[in-house]
Amino acid sequence: MNVKEALFYERLENGKVRCNTCERRCIILPGRRGACRIRENRDGKLYLLTYGHPVAIHIDPIEKKPLFHFYPGTEILSYSTVGCNFFCKYCQNWDISQASPEDYDTPYVSPEEMVESAIRYGTIGVAHTYTEPTVYYEYARDIGLLGKKRGLVNVFVSNGYFTLEVLEDMVKFVDAINIDLKGDEKFYREVVIGAHVDYVKRNIKEVFKRGIHLEVTMLIIPGYNDDEELFRQNVSFLAEVSRDIPLHISRFFPHYKMSHVPPTPVETLTKFYNIAREELNYVYVGNLPSPRYETTYCPNCGNPVIIRYGYNVENLLEGDRCPYCGYRIHGVFEKKGKKGSSGENKEAPPGPSNA
């Protein structure tokens, strides 16, 4: 297994190290690993154990990330390694997020090979996704910087728990991020396990401030984070950052350690959609295929400007302008690359979930 020394850590007494990649800031003893299971202290140095060893590589629609205001209708090369810094009880990709490097025998894929694949398949770039890309940051960074030189874009699908040190470095290559805002402090403590929502909210503000395209996802789980007042508070928080941040309200389905919890009622999703539309310009409902709740509407005249049903996308925009009233729609819409240039794209497996 290929390894690489970590970028963000400090050495402590008695051979210990503190990882400064995510806000868990694990203090790791010699021979031990951090909470993500893929960063190991070897003789007082911290190493990433999964560098160059993706466990999943697929071609996905950009809408799957989900990103609705970033080159809609295009495709992107998506990958991840094992490992995650969260322990979400409902994780749809738990078989890789909660795995260790030894659990999978994966071949080495260099950053150069990953970038060449993205170009060969006619995609717009690379999505660092499926598990938390922060934990395999050094690999993502090398892919990202190389891809930028070749004209590709980079997308992070993240839980938003990265440190500010990492964020300052991310701006060199990350073009768009979707961040999960999962619930309140109790939810992060008991369902995510031992995390804190304030770091996520801080990073939502900081990402937007730095000009990286940002979209936010809220997965609504019955009995856990479906309180209407909590939802209103989180929507108001986003609106204070910017009314233009696209919000994806996602439907929960039973999975992993929460297989006993029923799916989110459709009535809850539609109610929350209407609540969010009071404060935000762009709101969507995920895991509930419906043109009404997946379509982008002009905040000024109310007409549909990007019509979606599943991964079928009809972009009516004129550049970034509403074709009816000329209002500027927030996002990145200039076409980049080409979609589906290889028949292999259409046969590629769909990949893990981003929800």
Contacts in CASP RR format, 6 or more apart in sequence:
PFRMAT RR
TARGET T0000
AUTHOR 0000-0000-0000
METHOD contacts of the structure
MODEL  1
MNVKEALFYERLENGKVRCNTCERRCIILPGRRGACRIRENRDGKLYLLT
YGHPVAIHIDPIEKKPLFHFYPGTEILSYSTVGCNFFCKYCQNWDISQAS
PEDYDTPYVSPEEMVESAIRYGTIGVAHTYTEPTVYYEYARDIGLLGKKR
GLVNVFVSNGYFTLEVLEDMVKFVDAINIDLKGDEKFYREVVIGAHVDYV
KRNIKEVFKRGIHLEVTMLIIPGYNDDEELFRQNVSFLAEVSRDIPLHIS
RFFPHYKMSHVPPTPVETLTKFYNIAREELNYVYVGNLPSPRYETTYCPN
CGNPVIIRYGYNVENLLEGDRCPYCGYRIHGVFEKKGKKGSSGENKEAPP
GPSNA
1 49 0 8 1.000
1 50 0 8 1.000
1 53 0 8 1.000
1 101 0 8 1.000
2 51 0 8 1.000
2 52 0 8 1.000
2 53 0 8 1.000
2 108 0 8 1.000
3 40 0 8 1.000
3 47 0 8 1.000
3 48 0 8 1.000
3 49 0 8 1.000
3 51 0 8 1.000
4 47 0 8 1.000
4 48 0 8 1.000
4 51 0 8 1.000
4 138 0 8 1.000
4 139 0 8 1.000
5 45 0 8 1.000
5 46 0 8 1.000
5 47 0 8 1.000
5 48 0 8 1.000
5 138 0 8 1.000
6 19 0 8 1.000
6 21 0 8 1.000
6 39 0 8 1.000
6 46 0 8 1.000
6 47 0 8 1.000
6 48 0 8 1.000
6 138 0 8 1.000
7 21 0 8 1.000
7 137 0 8 1.000
7 138 0 8 1.000
7 141 0 8 1.000
7 169 0 8 1.000
8 19 0 8 1.000
8 20 0 8 1.000
8 21 0 8 1.000
8 137 0 8 1.000
8 163 0 8 1.000
8 165 0 8 1.000
8 166 0 8 1.000
9 17 0 8 1.000
9 18 0 8 1.000
9 19 0 8 1.000
9 20 0 8 1.000
9 21 0 8 1.000
9 46 0 8 1.000
10 17 0 8 1.000
10 18 0 8 1.000
10 20 0 8 1.000
11 17 0 8 1.000
11 44 0 8 1.000
11 45 0 8 1.000
12 18 0 8 1.000
12 27 0 8 1.000
15 29 0 8 1.000
15 30 0 8 1.000
15 41 0 8 1.000
15 43 0 8 1.000
15 44 0 8 1.000
16 27 0 8 1.000
16 28 0 8 1.000
16 29 0 8 1.000
16 30 0 8 1.000
16 41 0 8 1.000
16 44 0 8 1.000
17 27 0 8 1.000
17 28 0 8 1.000
17 41 0 8 1.000
17 44 0 8 1.000
17 45 0 8 1.000
17 46 0 8 1.000
18 25 0 8 1.000
18 26 0 8 1.000
18 27 0 8 1.000
18 28 0 8 1.000
19 25 0 8 1.000
19 26 0 8 1.000
19 28 0 8 1.000
19 34 0 8 1.000
19 39 0 8 1.000
19 46 0 8 1.000
20 163 0 8 1.000
20 165 0 8 1.000
20 166 0 8 1.000
21 39 0 8 1.000
21 134 0 8 1.000
21 135 0 8 1.000
21 137 0 8 1.000
21 162 0 8 1.000
21 163 0 8 1.000
21 166 0 8 1.000
22 36 0 8 1.000
22 85 0 8 1.000
22 132 0 8 1.000
22 134 0 8 1.000
22 135 0 8 1.000
22 161 0 8 1.000
22 162 0 8 1.000
22 163 0 8 1.000
22 166 0 8 1.000
23 161 0 8 1.000
23 162 0 8 1.000
23 163 0 8 1.000
23 195 0 8 1.000
23 196 0 8 1.000
23 199 0 8 1.000
24 34 0 8 1.000
24 35 0 8 1.000
24 85 0 8 1.000
24 161 0 8 1.000
24 195 0 8 1.000
25 163 0 8 1.000
26 34 0 8 1.000
26 35 0 8 1.000
26 39 0 8 1.000
28 34 0 8 1.000
28 39 0 8 1.000
28 40 0 8 1.000
28 41 0 8 1.000
28 46 0 8 1.000
29 41 0 8 1.000
30 41 0 8 1.000
30 42 0 8 1.000
30 43 0 8 1.000
30 44 0 8 1.000
31 40 0 8 1.000
31 41 0 8 1.000
31 42 0 8 1.000
32 40 0 8 1.000
32 41 0 8 1.000
33 39 0 8 1.000
33 40 0 8 1.000
33 41 0 8 1.000
33 49 0 8 1.000
34 40 0 8 1.000
35 85 0 8 1.000
36 83 0 8 1.000
36 84 0 8 1.000
36 85 0 8 1.000
36 132 0 8 1.000
36 135 0 8 1.000
37 82 0 8 1.000
37 83 0 8 1.000
37 99 0 8 1.000
37 100 0 8 1.000
37 101 0 8 1.000
38 48 0 8 1.000
38 49 0 8 1.000
38 50 0 8 1.000
38 81 0 8 1.000
38 82 0 8 1.000
38 83 0 8 1.000
38 100 0 8 1.000
38 101 0 8 1.000
38 135 0 8 1.000
38 136 0 8 1.000
39 46 0 8 1.000
39 47 0 8 1.000
39 48 0 8 1.000
39 49 0 8 1.000
39 135 0 8 1.000
40 46 0 8 1.000
40 47 0 8 1.000
40 49 0 8 1.000
41 47 0 8 1.000
48 136 0 8 1.000
48 137 0 8 1.000
48 138 0 8 1.000
48 139 0 8 1.000
49 101 0 8 1.000
50 81 0 8 1.000
50 82 0 8 1.000
50 83 0 8 1.000
50 101 0 8 1.000
50 136 0 8 1.000
50 139 0 8 1.000
51 136 0 8 1.000
51 138 0 8 1.000
51 139 0 8 1.000
52 81 0 8 1.000
52 108 0 8 1.000
52 109 0 8 1.000
52 110 0 8 1.000
52 111 0 8 1.000
52 139 0 8 1.000
53 81 0 8 1.000
53 101 0 8 1.000
53 104 0 8 1.000
53 106 0 8 1.000
53 107 0 8 1.000
53 108 0 8 1.000
53 109 0 8 1.000
54 79 0 8 1.000
54 80 0 8 1.000
54 81 0 8 1.000
54 106 0 8 1.000
54 109 0 8 1.000
54 114 0 8 1.000
55 80 0 8 1.000
55 81 0 8 1.000
55 82 0 8 1.000
55 96 0 8 1.000
55 99 0 8 1.000
55 104 0 8 1.000
55 106 0 8 1.000
56 78 0 8 1.000
56 79 0 8 1.000
56 80 0 8 1.000
56 96 0 8 1.000
56 130 0 8 1.000
56 351 0 8 1.000
56 352 0 8 1.000
57 77 0 8 1.000
57 78 0 8 1.000
57 79 0 8 1.000
57 109 0 8 1.000
57 114 0 8 1.000
57 117 0 8 1.000
58 77 0 8 1.000
58 78 0 8 1.000
58 79 0 8 1.000
58 348 0 8 1.000
58 349 0 8 1.000
58 350 0 8 1.000
58 351 0 8 1.000
58 352 0 8 1.000
59 75 0 8 1.000
59 76 0 8 1.000
59 77 0 8 1.000
59 78 0 8 1.000
59 121 0 8 1.000
59 123 0 8 1.000
59 345 0 8 1.000
59 348 0 8 1.000
60 75 0 8 1.000
60 76 0 8 1.000
60 78 0 8 1.000
60 127 0 8 1.000
60 129 0 8 1.000
60 350 0 8 1.000
60 351 0 8 1.000
60 354 0 8 1.000
61 73 0 8 1.000
61 74 0 8 1.000
61 75 0 8 1.000
61 76 0 8 1.000
61 311 0 8 1.000
61 313 0 8 1.000
62 70 0 8 1.000
62 71 0 8 1.000
62 72 0 8 1.000
62 73 0 8 1.000
62 74 0 8 1.000
62 75 0 8 1.000
62 76 0 8 1.000
62 124 0 8 1.000
62 127 0 8 1.000
62 155 0 8 1.000
63 72 0 8 1.000
63 73 0 8 1.000
63 308 0 8 1.000
63 310 0 8 1.000
63 311 0 8 1.000
63 313 0 8 1.000
64 78 0 8 1.000
64 311 0 8 1.000
64 354 0 8 1.000
65 76 0 8 1.000
65 78 0 8 1.000
65 127 0 8 1.000
65 129 0 8 1.000
65 155 0 8 1.000
65 157 0 8 1.000
65 178 0 8 1.000
65 354 0 8 1.000
66 178 0 8 1.000
66 215 0 8 1.000
66 217 0 8 1.000
66 248 0 8 1.000
66 284 0 8 1.000
66 286 0 8 1.000
66 354 0 8 1.000
67 155 0 8 1.000
67 176 0 8 1.000
67 178 0 8 1.000
67 213 0 8 1.000
67 215 0 8 1.000
68 215 0 8 1.000
68 246 0 8 1.000
68 248 0 8 1.000
68 282 0 8 1.000
68 284 0 8 1.000
68 294 0 8 1.000
68 296 0 8 1.000
68 306 0 8 1.000
68 308 0 8 1.000
69 213 0 8 1.000
69 215 0 8 1.000
69 246 0 8 1.000
69 282 0 8 1.000
69 296 0 8 1.000
69 329 0 8 1.000
69 330 0 8 1.000
69 331 0 8 1.000
69 332 0 8 1.000
69 333 0 8 1.000
70 153 0 8 1.000
70 155 0 8 1.000
70 175 0 8 1.000
70 176 0 8 1.000
70 213 0 8 1.000
70 215 0 8 1.000
70 331 0 8 1.000
70 332 0 8 1.000
71 124 0 8 1.000
71 153 0 8 1.000
71 332 0 8 1.000
71 333 0 8 1.000
71 334 0 8 1.000
71 335 0 8 1.000
71 336 0 8 1.000
72 306 0 8 1.000
72 308 0 8 1.000
72 313 0 8 1.000
72 315 0 8 1.000
72 333 0 8 1.000
73 311 0 8 1.000
73 313 0 8 1.000
73 315 0 8 1.000
73 339 0 8 1.000
74 123 0 8 1.000
74 124 0 8 1.000
74 335 0 8 1.000
74 336 0 8 1.000
74 337 0 8 1.000
74 339 0 8 1.000
75 121 0 8 1.000
75 122 0 8 1.000
75 123 0 8 1.000
75 124 0 8 1.000
75 339 0 8 1.000
75 340 0 8 1.000
75 345 0 8 1.000
76 118 0 8 1.000
76 123 0 8 1.000
76 124 0 8 1.000
76 125 0 8 1.000
76 126 0 8 1.000
76 127 0 8 1.000
76 153 0 8 1.000
76 155 0 8 1.000
77 114 0 8 1.000
77 117 0 8 1.000
77 118 0 8 1.000
77 121 0 8 1.000
77 123 0 8 1.000
77 125 0 8 1.000
77 126 0 8 1.000
77 127 0 8 1.000
78 126 0 8 1.000
78 127 0 8 1.000
78 129 0 8 1.000
78 130 0 8 1.000
78 351 0 8 1.000
79 114 0 8 1.000
79 126 0 8 1.000
79 127 0 8 1.000
79 128 0 8 1.000
79 129 0 8 1.000
79 130 0 8 1.000
80 93 0 8 1.000
80 96 0 8 1.000
80 128 0 8 1.000
80 129 0 8 1.000
80 130 0 8 1.000
80 131 0 8 1.000
80 133 0 8 1.000
80 136 0 8 1.000
80 352 0 8 1.000
81 101 0 8 1.000
81 131 0 8 1.000
81 136 0 8 1.000
81 139 0 8 1.000
82 96 0 8 1.000
82 97 0 8 1.000
82 99 0 8 1.000
82 100 0 8 1.000
82 101 0 8 1.000
82 103 0 8 1.000
82 104 0 8 1.000
82 131 0 8 1.000
83 96 0 8 1.000
83 97 0 8 1.000
83 98 0 8 1.000
83 99 0 8 1.000
83 100 0 8 1.000
83 131 0 8 1.000
83 132 0 8 1.000
83 135 0 8 1.000
83 136 0 8 1.000
84 91 0 8 1.000
84 97 0 8 1.000
84 98 0 8 1.000
84 131 0 8 1.000
84 132 0 8 1.000
84 135 0 8 1.000
84 159 0 8 1.000
85 132 0 8 1.000
85 134 0 8 1.000
85 135 0 8 1.000
85 159 0 8 1.000
85 161 0 8 1.000
86 97 0 8 1.000
86 132 0 8 1.000
86 159 0 8 1.000
86 161 0 8 1.000
86 192 0 8 1.000
86 193 0 8 1.000
86 195 0 8 1.000
87 98 0 8 1.000
87 192 0 8 1.000
87 193 0 8 1.000
88 97 0 8 1.000
88 182 0 8 1.000
88 191 0 8 1.000
88 192 0 8 1.000
88 193 0 8 1.000
88 256 0 8 1.000
89 191 0 8 1.000
89 193 0 8 1.000
89 256 0 8 1.000
89 257 0 8 1.000
89 258 0 8 1.000
90 191 0 8 1.000
90 219 0 8 1.000
90 221 0 8 1.000
90 252 0 8 1.000
90 255 0 8 1.000
90 256 0 8 1.000
90 257 0 8 1.000
90 258 0 8 1.000
90 261 0 8 1.000
91 97 0 8 1.000
91 98 0 8 1.000
91 255 0 8 1.000
91 256 0 8 1.000
92 255 0 8 1.000
92 256 0 8 1.000
92 352 0 8 1.000
92 353 0 8 1.000
92 355 0 8 1.000
93 130 0 8 1.000
93 131 0 8 1.000
93 352 0 8 1.000
93 353 0 8 1.000
94 255 0 8 1.000
94 256 0 8 1.000
96 104 0 8 1.000
96 130 0 8 1.000
96 131 0 8 1.000
96 352 0 8 1.000
97 130 0 8 1.000
97 131 0 8 1.000
97 132 0 8 1.000
111 139 0 8 1.000
111 142 0 8 1.000
111 143 0 8 1.000
111 144 0 8 1.000
111 146 0 8 1.000
112 146 0 8 1.000
114 126 0 8 1.000
114 143 0 8 1.000
115 126 0 8 1.000
115 143 0 8 1.000
115 144 0 8 1.000
115 146 0 8 1.000
115 147 0 8 1.000
115 150 0 8 1.000
115 152 0 8 1.000
118 125 0 8 1.000
118 126 0 8 1.000
118 147 0 8 1.000
118 152 0 8 1.000
119 150 0 8 1.000
119 152 0 8 1.000
120 342 0 8 1.000
121 340 0 8 1.000
121 341 0 8 1.000
121 342 0 8 1.000
121 344 0 8 1.000
121 345 0 8 1.000
121 348 0 8 1.000
122 337 0 8 1.000
122 338 0 8 1.000
122 339 0 8 1.000
122 340 0 8 1.000
122 341 0 8 1.000
122 342 0 8 1.000
122 345 0 8 1.000
123 152 0 8 1.000
123 337 0 8 1.000
124 152 0 8 1.000
124 153 0 8 1.000
124 336 0 8 1.000
124 337 0 8 1.000
125 147 0 8 1.000
125 152 0 8 1.000
125 153 0 8 1.000
125 154 0 8 1.000
125 155 0 8 1.000
126 143 0 8 1.000
126 144 0 8 1.000
126 147 0 8 1.000
126 152 0 8 1.000
126 153 0 8 1.000
126 154 0 8 1.000
126 155 0 8 1.000
127 154 0 8 1.000
127 155 0 8 1.000
127 156 0 8 1.000
127 157 0 8 1.000
128 136 0 8 1.000
128 140 0 8 1.000
128 143 0 8 1.000
128 154 0 8 1.000
128 155 0 8 1.000
128 156 0 8 1.000
128 157 0 8 1.000
129 155 0 8 1.000
129 156 0 8 1.000
129 157 0 8 1.000
129 354 0 8 1.000
130 157 0 8 1.000
130 351 0 8 1.000
130 352 0 8 1.000
130 353 0 8 1.000
130 354 0 8 1.000
132 158 0 8 1.000
132 159 0 8 1.000
132 161 0 8 1.000
133 140 0 8 1.000
133 156 0 8 1.000
133 157 0 8 1.000
133 158 0 8 1.000
134 156 0 8 1.000
134 158 0 8 1.000
134 159 0 8 1.000
134 160 0 8 1.000
134 161 0 8 1.000
134 162 0 8 1.000
134 166 0 8 1.000
137 162 0 8 1.000
137 166 0 8 1.000
140 154 0 8 1.000
140 156 0 8 1.000
141 169 0 8 1.000
141 173 0 8 1.000
143 154 0 8 1.000
144 152 0 8 1.000
144 154 0 8 1.000
144 173 0 8 1.000
144 174 0 8 1.000
145 172 0 8 1.000
145 173 0 8 1.000
147 154 0 8 1.000
147 173 0 8 1.000
148 154 0 8 1.000
148 172 0 8 1.000
148 173 0 8 1.000
153 175 0 8 1.000
153 176 0 8 1.000
153 336 0 8 1.000
154 173 0 8 1.000
154 174 0 8 1.000
154 175 0 8 1.000
154 176 0 8 1.000
155 174 0 8 1.000
155 175 0 8 1.000
155 176 0 8 1.000
155 177 0 8 1.000
155 178 0 8 1.000
156 170 0 8 1.000
156 174 0 8 1.000
156 176 0 8 1.000
156 177 0 8 1.000
156 178 0 8 1.000
157 177 0 8 1.000
157 178 0 8 1.000
157 354 0 8 1.000
158 177 0 8 1.000
158 178 0 8 1.000
158 179 0 8 1.000
158 180 0 8 1.000
159 179 0 8 1.000
159 180 0 8 1.000
159 182 0 8 1.000
159 192 0 8 1.000
159 200 0 8 1.000
160 177 0 8 1.000
160 179 0 8 1.000
160 180 0 8 1.000
160 199 0 8 1.000
160 200 0 8 1.000
160 203 0 8 1.000
160 204 0 8 1.000
161 195 0 8 1.000
161 199 0 8 1.000
161 200 0 8 1.000
161 203 0 8 1.000
162 170 0 8 1.000
162 203 0 8 1.000
164 206 0 8 1.000
167 203 0 8 1.000
167 206 0 8 1.000
167 207 0 8 1.000
167 210 0 8 1.000
170 212 0 8 1.000
171 210 0 8 1.000
171 212 0 8 1.000
174 212 0 8 1.000
175 212 0 8 1.000
175 213 0 8 1.000
175 332 0 8 1.000
176 212 0 8 1.000
176 213 0 8 1.000
176 214 0 8 1.000
176 215 0 8 1.000
176 332 0 8 1.000
177 207 0 8 1.000
177 212 0 8 1.000
177 213 0 8 1.000
177 214 0 8 1.000
177 215 0 8 1.000
178 214 0 8 1.000
178 215 0 8 1.000
178 216 0 8 1.000
178 217 0 8 1.000
178 248 0 8 1.000
178 354 0 8 1.000
179 200 0 8 1.000
179 203 0 8 1.000
179 204 0 8 1.000
179 207 0 8 1.000
179 214 0 8 1.000
179 215 0 8 1.000
179 216 0 8 1.000
179 217 0 8 1.000
180 200 0 8 1.000
180 216 0 8 1.000
180 217 0 8 1.000
180 218 0 8 1.000
180 219 0 8 1.000
181 197 0 8 1.000
181 200 0 8 1.000
181 201 0 8 1.000
181 204 0 8 1.000
181 216 0 8 1.000
181 217 0 8 1.000
181 218 0 8 1.000
181 234 0 8 1.000
181 238 0 8 1.000
182 188 0 8 1.000
182 191 0 8 1.000
182 192 0 8 1.000
182 197 0 8 1.000
182 200 0 8 1.000
182 218 0 8 1.000
182 219 0 8 1.000
182 225 0 8 1.000
183 197 0 8 1.000
183 218 0 8 1.000
183 225 0 8 1.000
183 230 0 8 1.000
183 234 0 8 1.000
184 197 0 8 1.000
184 225 0 8 1.000
184 230 0 8 1.000
185 196 0 8 1.000
185 197 0 8 1.000
185 198 0 8 1.000
187 197 0 8 1.000
187 224 0 8 1.000
187 225 0 8 1.000
188 194 0 8 1.000
188 195 0 8 1.000
188 196 0 8 1.000
188 197 0 8 1.000
188 200 0 8 1.000
189 195 0 8 1.000
189 196 0 8 1.000
191 221 0 8 1.000
191 224 0 8 1.000
191 225 0 8 1.000
201 237 0 8 1.000
204 214 0 8 1.000
204 216 0 8 1.000
204 237 0 8 1.000
204 238 0 8 1.000
204 241 0 8 1.000
204 245 0 8 1.000
205 241 0 8 1.000
207 214 0 8 1.000
208 214 0 8 1.000
208 241 0 8 1.000
208 242 0 8 1.000
208 245 0 8 1.000
213 331 0 8 1.000
213 332 0 8 1.000
214 245 0 8 1.000
215 245 0 8 1.000
215 246 0 8 1.000
215 247 0 8 1.000
215 248 0 8 1.000
216 238 0 8 1.000
216 245 0 8 1.000
216 246 0 8 1.000
216 247 0 8 1.000
216 248 0 8 1.000
217 247 0 8 1.000
217 248 0 8 1.000
217 250 0 8 1.000
217 355 0 8 1.000
218 225 0 8 1.000
218 231 0 8 1.000
218 234 0 8 1.000
218 247 0 8 1.000
218 248 0 8 1.000
218 249 0 8 1.000
218 250 0 8 1.000
219 225 0 8 1.000
219 250 0 8 1.000
219 251 0 8 1.000
219 252 0 8 1.000
219 355 0 8 1.000
220 226 0 8 1.000
220 231 0 8 1.000
220 249 0 8 1.000
220 250 0 8 1.000
220 251 0 8 1.000
220 252 0 8 1.000
220 264 0 8 1.000
220 268 0 8 1.000
220 269 0 8 1.000
220 272 0 8 1.000
221 252 0 8 1.000
221 258 0 8 1.000
221 261 0 8 1.000
221 264 0 8 1.000
222 252 0 8 1.000
222 261 0 8 1.000
222 262 0 8 1.000
222 263 0 8 1.000
222 264 0 8 1.000
222 265 0 8 1.000
222 268 0 8 1.000
223 261 0 8 1.000
224 261 0 8 1.000
225 231 0 8 1.000
226 264 0 8 1.000
226 268 0 8 1.000
228 271 0 8 1.000
228 272 0 8 1.000
228 275 0 8 1.000
231 272 0 8 1.000
231 275 0 8 1.000
231 276 0 8 1.000
232 275 0 8 1.000
235 247 0 8 1.000
235 275 0 8 1.000
235 276 0 8 1.000
235 279 0 8 1.000
235 280 0 8 1.000
236 279 0 8 1.000
238 245 0 8 1.000
238 247 0 8 1.000
238 279 0 8 1.000
238 280 0 8 1.000
239 279 0 8 1.000
239 280 0 8 1.000
243 279 0 8 1.000
243 280 0 8 1.000
243 281 0 8 1.000
244 280 0 8 1.000
244 281 0 8 1.000
244 282 0 8 1.000
244 330 0 8 1.000
244 331 0 8 1.000
245 280 0 8 1.000
245 282 0 8 1.000
246 280 0 8 1.000
246 282 0 8 1.000
246 283 0 8 1.000
246 284 0 8 1.000
246 330 0 8 1.000
247 276 0 8 1.000
247 280 0 8 1.000
247 282 0 8 1.000
247 283 0 8 1.000
247 284 0 8 1.000
248 284 0 8 1.000
248 285 0 8 1.000
248 286 0 8 1.000
249 269 0 8 1.000
249 272 0 8 1.000
249 273 0 8 1.000
249 276 0 8 1.000
249 283 0 8 1.000
249 284 0 8 1.000
249 285 0 8 1.000
249 286 0 8 1.000
250 285 0 8 1.000
250 286 0 8 1.000
250 287 0 8 1.000
250 355 0 8 1.000
251 263 0 8 1.000
251 264 0 8 1.000
251 266 0 8 1.000
251 269 0 8 1.000
251 285 0 8 1.000
251 286 0 8 1.000
251 287 0 8 1.000
251 288 0 8 1.000
252 261 0 8 1.000
252 263 0 8 1.000
252 264 0 8 1.000
252 287 0 8 1.000
253 263 0 8 1.000
253 287 0 8 1.000
254 260 0 8 1.000
254 261 0 8 1.000
254 262 0 8 1.000
254 263 0 8 1.000
266 288 0 8 1.000
269 285 0 8 1.000
269 288 0 8 1.000
269 293 0 8 1.000
270 285 0 8 1.000
270 293 0 8 1.000
273 283 0 8 1.000
273 285 0 8 1.000
273 293 0 8 1.000
276 283 0 8 1.000
277 283 0 8 1.000
281 299 0 8 1.000
281 330 0 8 1.000
282 296 0 8 1.000
282 299 0 8 1.000
282 330 0 8 1.000
284 293 0 8 1.000
284 294 0 8 1.000
285 293 0 8 1.000
285 294 0 8 1.000
286 293 0 8 1.000
286 294 0 8 1.000
286 355 0 8 1.000
287 355 0 8 1.000
289 309 0 8 1.000
289 310 0 8 1.000
290 309 0 8 1.000
291 307 0 8 1.000
291 308 0 8 1.000
291 309 0 8 1.000
294 308 0 8 1.000
294 309 0 8 1.000
294 310 0 8 1.000
295 304 0 8 1.000
295 306 0 8 1.000
295 307 0 8 1.000
295 308 0 8 1.000
296 304 0 8 1.000
296 305 0 8 1.000
296 306 0 8 1.000
296 308 0 8 1.000
296 329 0 8 1.000
297 303 0 8 1.000
297 304 0 8 1.000
297 305 0 8 1.000
298 304 0 8 1.000
298 305 0 8 1.000
298 322 0 8 1.000
298 324 0 8 1.000
298 325 0 8 1.000
298 327 0 8 1.000
298 329 0 8 1.000
299 327 0 8 1.000
300 322 0 8 1.000
300 325 0 8 1.000
300 326 0 8 1.000
300 327 0 8 1.000
301 322 0 8 1.000
301 324 0 8 1.000
301 325 0 8 1.000
301 327 0 8 1.000
303 322 0 8 1.000
303 324 0 8 1.000
303 325 0 8 1.000
304 316 0 8 1.000
305 315 0 8 1.000
305 316 0 8 1.000
305 317 0 8 1.000
305 322 0 8 1.000
305 323 0 8 1.000
305 324 0 8 1.000
305 329 0 8 1.000
306 313 0 8 1.000
306 314 0 8 1.000
306 315 0 8 1.000
306 316 0 8 1.000
306 317 0 8 1.000
307 313 0 8 1.000
307 314 0 8 1.000
307 316 0 8 1.000
308 314 0 8 1.000
315 333 0 8 1.000
316 323 0 8 1.000
317 323 0 8 1.000
317 329 0 8 1.000
317 333 0 8 1.000
318 326 0 8 1.000
319 333 0 8 1.000
319 334 0 8 1.000
320 328 0 8 1.000
320 329 0 8 1.000
320 331 0 8 1.000
320 333 0 8 1.000
320 334 0 8 1.000
321 327 0 8 1.000
321 328 0 8 1.000
321 329 0 8 1.000
322 328 0 8 1.000
322 329 0 8 1.000
340 346 0 8 1.000
END
